[in-house]
Amino acid sequence: MAGIDIMIRQIEDDTKAVCEEILGTARAKSDGILKDARLKADKITADGKARTAARVADIEKRGESSAELEERKVALYTKQSIISDMLNAGLATAKSLPDDEYFALILKMIEKNSQPADGVISFGQKDLDRLPKGFAEQANAVSAGKLTLSDTAAAIDAGFILSYGGIEENCSFDAIFMSESDELSDRAGKLLF
């Protein structure tokens, strides 16, 4: 039986050697697969970190741009508010001038806006009530044409309306400030800022 034991031992040894060789090959393949998987995982992690960093940088850049835009909007709004307040204060000041200064300004406006034709000049009730004596003559002295003073009050607060036939020119302070608001805003902006 010793021969059979030797043969069994030989078969066991050969089997063991083959199994160890198969296991070694499997371990080597397994280690290679794990190494490749780790390399791929590290690459995926590095790519993910790079993409995340790029996204974070992009988000920060957009956030900074958005904040700068908002800051410019606030600054512009503030400037526009200051200019608007200044223009409104100027309009209120012009409307509340003492009578002599007010009507001196009105005469300059008549000289600038009158046409070389016969026309009618209309004032608001407040101005009609405080017209200086001889104002119609003063107005005609500076007018390009002959003006007749209307007895009917115009629906304006300050200034006047010139009528030539069916054409009216609104020279009320409100209308002038509105029509000149862009230019006045630009001038005020240059003075202030």
C-alpha positions in Angstrom: 0.0 0.0 0.0 2.9 2.1 0.3 2.9 2.5 -3.5 -0.7 3.7 -3.5 0.0 6.2 -0.7 2.9 7.5 -2.7 0.7 7.9 -5.8 -2.0 9.6 -3.8 0.5 11.8 -2.2 2.0 12.6 -5.6 -1.5 13.4 -7.0 -2.3 15.5 -3.9 1.1 17.3 -4.3 0.5 17.8 -8.0 -3.1 19.0 -7.3 -1.9 21.3 -4.6 0.8 22.7 -6.9 -1.7 23.3 -9.7 -4.2 24.8 -7.2 -1.5 27.1 -5.8 -0.5 28.0 -9.4 -4.2 28.8 -10.2 -4.6 30.7 -7.0 -1.4 32.6 -7.7 -2.6 33.5 -11.1 -6.0 34.4 -9.8 -4.4 36.6 -7.0 -2.2 38.3 -9.6 -5.2 38.9 -11.9 -7.2 40.1 -8.8 -4.4 42.4 -7.7 -4.2 43.7 -11.3 -7.9 44.3 -11.4 -7.9 46.0 -8.0 -4.9 48.1 -9.0 -6.7 49.1 -12.3 -9.9 49.8 -10.3 -7.9 52.0 -7.8 -6.3 53.9 -10.7 -9.7 54.4 -12.4 -11.3 55.4 -9.0 -8.4 57.8 -8.4 -8.8 59.3 -11.9 -12.6 59.6 -11.5 -12.0 61.2 -8.1 -9.4 63.6 -9.5 -11.7 64.4 -12.5 -14.6 65.0 -10.2 -12.5 67.3 -8.0 -11.3 69.2 -11.1 -14.9 69.5 -12.4 -16.1 70.5 -9.0 -13.4 73.1 -8.7 -14.2 74.4 -12.1 -17.9 74.6 -11.3 -17.1 76.3 -8.0 -14.9 78.8 -9.8 -17.6 79.4 -12.4 -20.3 79.9 -9.7 -18.0 82.3 -7.8 -17.2 84.2 -11.0 -20.9 84.4 -11.9 -21.7 85.4 -8.3 -19.1 88.2 -8.4 -20.4 89.4 -11.7 -23.9 89.3 -10.4 -22.9 91.2 -7.3 -21.0 93.8 -9.4 -24.1 94.2 -11.6 -26.3 94.6 -8.6 -23.9 97.2 -7.1 -23.9 99.1 -10.4 -27.7 99.0 -10.5 -27.9 100.3 -6.9 -25.4 103.1 -7.7 -27.3 104.0 -10.9 -30.7 104.0 -9.0 -29.2 106.2 -6.3 -27.7 108.6 -8.8 -31.0 108.8 -10.7 -32.9 109.4 -7.4 -30.5 112.2 -6.5 -30.8 113.8 -9.9 -34.6 113.4 -9.9 -34.8 115.0 -6.4 -32.5 117.8 -7.5 -34.7 118.5 -10.6 -37.9 118.4 -8.6 -36.3 120.8 -6.1 -35.3 123.1 -9.0 -38.8 123.0 -10.4 -40.3 123.8 -7.0 -37.8 126.6 -6.6 -38.7 128.1 -10.0 -42.4 127.9 -9.2 -42.0 129.6 -5.9 -39.8 132.5 -7.0 -40.8 135.9 -5.7 -43.2 137.7 -8.1 -40.6 140.0 -9.6 -38.1 137.2 -10.3 -40.8 134.9 -11.5 -42.2 137.3 -14.1 -38.7 138.3 -15.2 -38.2 134.6 -16.0 -41.6 134.5 -17.7 -40.6 137.4 -19.9 -37.3 135.6 -20.9 -39.4 132.5 -21.7 -41.8 134.6 -23.9 -38.9 136.1 -25.8 -37.4 132.6 -26.4 -40.7 130.8 -27.3 -42.9 133.4 -29.1 -43.4 133.4 -32.8 -43.6 136.3 -35.2 -47.4 136.1 -35.4 -50.4 137.3 -33.5 -51.2 135.0 -30.6 -52.8 134.5 -27.2 -50.9 134.0 -24.0 -52.7 132.1 -21.2 -51.7 131.8 -17.6 -52.9 129.6 -14.7 -55.3 131.2 -12.2 -52.5 131.7 -9.6 -50.5 133.7 -12.1 -53.5 135.6 -13.5 -54.2 136.8 -9.9 -50.7 138.1 -9.4 -49.8 139.5 -12.9 -47.9 142.8 -12.5 -49.5 145.9 -13.9 -48.5 146.5 -17.4 -47.3 143.0 -17.9 -49.1 142.6 -21.3 -47.1 145.6 -22.6 -43.9 144.1 -21.2 -44.7 140.7 -22.9 -45.4 142.4 -26.2 -42.1 144.3 -26.0 -40.1 141.0 -25.9 -42.4 138.9 -28.0 -41.6 138.2 -31.7 -45.3 138.9 -32.5 -48.3 140.6 -30.9 -49.7 138.7 -27.9 -53.2 139.1 -26.4 -53.6 138.2 -22.7 -56.4 135.6 -22.2 -58.9 136.2 -19.3 -59.5 132.5 -19.0 -57.2 130.6 -16.7 -55.3 127.7 -18.3 -55.1 124.3 -16.5 -51.5 124.8 -15.6 -49.6 125.4 -12.3 -46.9 127.8 -13.4 -45.7 129.2 -16.8 -47.9 129.9 -19.7 -49.4 128.6 -22.9 -49.0 130.4 -26.2 -51.7 129.9 -28.8 -51.3 130.7 -32.5 -54.5 129.8 -34.4 -55.2 126.2 -33.5 -51.6 125.5 -32.4 -50.7 125.7 -28.7 -47.2 125.7 -27.3 -47.2 124.6 -23.7 -44.6 126.6 -21.9 -45.7 125.6 -18.4 -42.8 124.8 -16.1 -43.9 121.2 -15.8 -44.0 120.7 -19.6 -40.6 122.4 -20.0 -39.0 120.3 -17.2 -40.5 117.2 -18.7 -39.4 117.9 -22.3 -35.9 118.9 -21.1 -35.6 116.2 -18.4 -33.0 114.1 -20.3 -30.8 117.1 -20.9 -31.3 118.4 -17.4 -30.5 115.0 -16.0 -27.3 114.8 -18.0 -26.2 118.2 -16.9 -27.0 117.5 -13.3 -25.2 114.1 -13.5 -22.1 115.8 -14.9 -22.2 118.4 -12.1 -22.8 115.9 -9.3 -20.8 112.9 -10.5 
